[in-house]
Amino acid sequence: GNNFSMTLVGSIVLNNPTGMTTGQSGIILISQDNSGSRTVGFASHWDFPSSTAPTLSTGANSLDVITYFVRNSTSIVTNSLIGIGTL
């Protein structure tokens, strides 16, 4: 699949994925559980604008979206939509 959804129940790091295909694109919905305060880090293949990973929302039940496009085997071009609502 190209679209994913996750609910954070602890802080995580999105590691560099395996099996990527150049040109693959999609979205990742990231929501906080009803406690909130979870953080997300990004491994080296995730390339954000200005080389700066976003700080995602930490409020209880908050929702953020990461859009991505696989440029090559070591570069995932990404952008983020922060604080788009709550579940």
N, C-alpha and C positions, 0 to 999 in steps of 0.2 A: 504494500500500500504506500501511497504518497502522503496521505493525510493522517495525522495522529492526534490523540487526545490523552492527557494525563492529569491526574489530580495529585498534587504534592502532599505527602504525609510526612516528609522530612526534606531537608536540604539535599540537593543533588548536583551532579555535574553531567551535562550532556556530552558524552564521550564522542570521539570520532567514529561515525558509523562505518560499517563494512558493507560491501555489496552495492555501493552506490553506482548509478549509471549517469554518465554525462548527459545533461539535459533534463534529468529528473527534477521535478518541482512539487511543492505542496505546502501545507500548513501544519503547524503543531499548536494545538490549543493547550495552554498550560493554566490550570486552575489551582487555587489554594484550597486546602480543606477548610473545615469550619473553625480551625484554630488559627490559620494564617501563619505569618512570620517565617515561611520557608523561603530559601534562596536557591537560585539556579546559577551555576557556573557553566562555561562553555570551553570545550577542548580546542586545540589549535586549528582544526579545519573549518571552524565556524567563523566566517569573515563578515563583520558588521561594518556599517558606515563609519568612517573616521577611525577604523580599527578599535572601536570601543563597544564592548558588549553592553547591552542594556541592563538596567536594574529593574527587574520585574516587580509588579505589584506584590505587596505582602499582606494586604488586608484579608480578613477571613472571607472565603468564597469568591475572591476576586479572579478575574479572567484576563489573560494576556494571550496574544497570538504571535508566533514566529512564522514568517514566510521564508521559504528557502528555494534556491536554485542551485543544482550541482554543476559547478563550472568544470571541474575535473576531479581526479581521485583525491586531491588534497585541498580542495577549495569549495566551500559551500557558501555561496553569496546569500546573505540573510538580511532581513529587516524585521522590525518589531512593531506591534500595535499594543501599546501599554494602557492598562486600565480601561478596557472596553466595556466593563460591566461586572456584574456578579452573577453567580449561578442561582 
